[in-house]
Amino acid sequence: MASQLHFGLLTTVTCFFTLVVLSHSRKISTDMNWGKSCPKNVTLAYTKAVGNKDTLHYVYSSAELMSLLAIKTVKDAELQLNCSEMPPSVTLESPTSEIYSYGIIFNQIITYNDTGDSANLLDANFTGWQNYSTGDMIWKISQNKSKPDDNLVVLETFRGNGSFQFDFQVSNDARQTQLPHLQLNDNLTLVGFSVDGVPADFVNSRFALNTTYISSYQSKFDVNSVKSLDDEYTPGVFKVTTWSSHKKSYHSFMQWKAVCYLTDEYERKDSTAVQVYQLWNSTAGAVNESVAYKFFKMRHDISMQSTYISFGLTNDAKYYNTTQFISWFFITGFGVAPVEKISVTAIIIIAVGLGLPVLLIILGGVFLCWRKRRSDYTPVYGTIST
């Protein structure tokens, strides 16, 4: 009887937590051929994440400039695509269905000659820069053939014997499977940028991205870097950087660990730092030819700022030439950026590491006090016998 009661209670609890998880999960679908009606040189993919109360729309495009457009709407809202103009325009069937929107544009891929090993893009002479506009490249869209249903969108362009690549994925997973093991959920997108085998332009080549962030409702932008006590998920990395947009209850963000990897084995020994620079107000001319900006073009309530994000650490001598590979990931989404929490495993390790020495000190002190009192004790019968 007791075992049946225990089993019934366990089943009830399991069902409850299953319902909780399902109630918060989104139905995710990705259309790799969303731009099939557009000219052949246009690559467009569309991921839709439908929740109980709202829907998240993500449009990935290399039309003119590489960009990600993110739109949060009421549940039943639909997007429309117009390919009769370049770049194509994305609109909502019902403009009033929008809750909040933002866009991220990768204007340029920059390589520079870091002769001083400073890993600072702005220290390099501008004559030692080589700028590649993402709009001047021919991008191809592909799907993960080994896992066709994982909603991973890959946009790749080839240069020489190598390639530049952007990855976009909305996932129900809790963590990225490989380093840096970023936090994931179906309310955000995992974005990856990689350089693989592209011929180096300089002897001491390093890479950077010129990136623009657009947000509706005239939001304010901030870049904050915080240090974590726990490097359980990303060994040796304690710094998390967040580029956020916020106004009242409307929030969006980009967040990354301050690390990138120089081989496709993604090991700590083959990693280097990621640096973000001061923000500046961007102009429409710099990003005008992108699907993301075109969505906001006729609006007067937008904010737009840009920055550089570079890869490398001062005096590490880990130039791009050494491995001819760079891989960096970040997450982006609506709301407030997730906070890395210390896991139960880490708490136990810290508790044991700090608690055991303290316990030994206390026990040692008690033992010494007991021993001292014992040595000072003179039995009554001993005194009588003398």
Secondary structure, DSSP 8 states (H G I E B T S, - for coil): -HHHHHHHHHHHHHHHHHHHHHHH--EEEEETTTTTTS-TT--EEEEEEE-SSEEEEEEEE-SSSEEEEEEEEETT--EEEE-SSSS-EEEESSGGGEEEEEEEEEEEEEEEE-TT----GGGS-GGGEEEEEGGGS--EEEE-SSSTTS-EEEEEEEETTEEEEEEEE----SB-SSTT--B--TTEEEEEEEEES---SSTTEEEEEEEEEEESTT-EEEEEEEE-S--SSSTT--EEEEEEEEETTEEEEEEEES-EESSTT--GGGEE-EEE---EE--HHHHSSSHHHHHHTT-SS-EEEEEEEEE--TT----HHHHSEEEEEEEEEESS-------HHHHHHHHHHHHHHHHHHHHHHHHHHHHHHHHH---HHHHHH-
